[in-house]
Amino acid sequence: MLSSENAGEPDPSMWLRKLVLRGFQLMPPVRDGAGELEALIYVRPHGDVIDIVEVLAEDTVRAARVPRRGEIRTDTHAAYWRITGGVIDVVDQVLALPETLIRA
């Protein structure tokens, strides 16, 4: 699923390790009926929010900051913040988020 075939290019797995170093927990891998890996999901509950990073492929990553209400809602209006893109870009933006929400 995640591999960097070109020598000298950044290794996306290093960015995933950064998530763990910042308190994200890797959930059990999501697998299809044949046992093939479909997604890696990292979560970090803190304060009144949960940060979620879902890795489907090196270039297909979704992340969101959602309210902490005892359940993770998937509707688009439930997220305070959301992004999609490649591993490196998405993780960089997730790690740049402030710890607490700034509300106007």
Beta strands, then each sheet from edge to edge (+ up, - down):
strand 1: 25-26
strand 2: 30-31
strand 3: 37-46
strand 4: 49-57
strand 5: 60-67
strand 6: 81-85
sheet 1: 1+ 3- 2+
sheet 2: 1+ 3- 4+ 5- 6+
end
